[in-house]
Amino acid sequence: MPTLHVLVDTPLDPAEVIRRLTDFGPGRADAWVNVDPGGVTVHQQGPNWAEVTEGNKIGWERERYTWDADSGTVSATTLDSNLWATGSGWDYKITAQHSGSRVEVTARRIGKGILGKITAALFTVAGKSFIRSVTAKALKP
């Protein structure tokens, strides 16, 4: 299973980082380039969790997001996807810095089917750059 770790620094404070990571409203596609407009469905949501399907014409995944502002963590675990096996997902650890926040991103990707296995192989080659780029864009002030 490809697992990638990336660090992203942002001038945003930790509370704003968590808000952006867990905002599943209409602006999500503007913030996250891998999500098509209209490509987000919130199935259920509570005070510190949400079950969401998001994606684009190439790939989608239904994920269970959980977050804890006190510990500065957000996790998304894949429940279903056309590309990624159950148990794939994302973990974010947000730490306050003197000039904003440092976000440690851990991506666990298990390819599902032929397209998923090809995507997972490409992910191991170009994934760090992609993750850093899309996360930095979503966390711009």
N, C-alpha and C positions, 0 to 999 in steps of 0.2 A: 504494500500500500504506500503510494507516494505521500510523504508528509513533508511539508515545506514550512519554514519559519522565516518571517519577515518582520523587520522593525520599521515603523513609520512614525516620524515626529510631526506633531501638528501644534499650532498655536492655540487650539481650542482647549478648554478645560475638560477634565474627565466627564463631568455631567453632560456636557454638550456632545462629547464623543459617543457616549452611551445613547443619548437621545437620537443622534443621527443613525447609529447602527440599528436602532430598534424602531425607526419611523417607517411604517409600512403604508403611509398615505400616498397621495397622487404624485408627490415630488420624488418618490424613490427612484423612478426611472431617470430623472434628471441627475440625481446624485450618483447612481451606480450604472456605469456604462454597459454592464452585462445584463441589465434588466430592461426589457422593452416597455414602452408606454402601454399601459393596460395589461402588463404581464405580471401583476401582483394580485393575489387573492388571499385575503385574511379569512381563514376558516373559523378560528376561535382565538380569543385573546383574554388575558387576565392581567393583573397588576405587574407581574414580572415575567410573563411568558406570552408567546403567541405561536400559533400553528399557521404557517404561511406557505403558499405555493408562489414561486417567482422564477423568472427566467426569460428566455428569448426564443426565437424560432429554431435555434440549434439545440438548446438544452434547457430543461426546467427541473426544479426539484421542490418537493414538499418537505419543509423543515420545521422542526420544533425549536424555536428560539427560547432561551432562558437568559435572564440577566440579573445581576446583583450589583447595584450601585455602590454599596458599602465595600465590596471586595474588588470593584472595578473589573468585572468580568461579563462577557457576553458569549454565549455558545449557541451554535446552530447545528442540529443533528439531522441528517437526512433520513426521512421516513420513506420517501418514494422518489423516483427520478427516472428519466429516460436514459441518463448517462451514468449516474452514480449509484453505487450499491448502498443499501441500508447500512448506517453506521459511519458513512462519510460525513464530513462536516467542517465547521470552522470554530475556532476558539479565539477570542480577543481578550487580552489582558491589558488594561489601561492603567498607566501609572502617571501621577502628576509629576511634572517637571517644572523648573523655575520659569520656563517660557511657554507653558502649555501642557501637553501630554505626550507620552510615548506609548504607542500602541504596538503590542507584540501580537502578530497574527500567526496562528498555526492552522494550516489547511491539511485535512486528511481526505484524500481522494482515492476511492476504490472504483475502478472502471466497471461498468455494467454493460454487457453486450459488446459487440465489435466496435461500434462508434465510441462507447465509453472507454474501452481499453486503449483505443488510438488517442482519444483526448487525454487520458491519464498519462500516456507516454509523452505527449507534447507538453503536458503540464509540468512534468519533471524537468524539461529543458527550458521552457520559457515562463513557467509559473511564477517564480519569484518576482520577475520584472513586472508581469501582469498584475499580481497582487499588490505590489508596492504602488504601481501607477493608479489603479482604480481606487485603492484605499486613500491615497493622498488626495485624489480628486474629490472624493466624497467628504473628506475632512478639511477641505479648504474653508477659510473664514468667509 
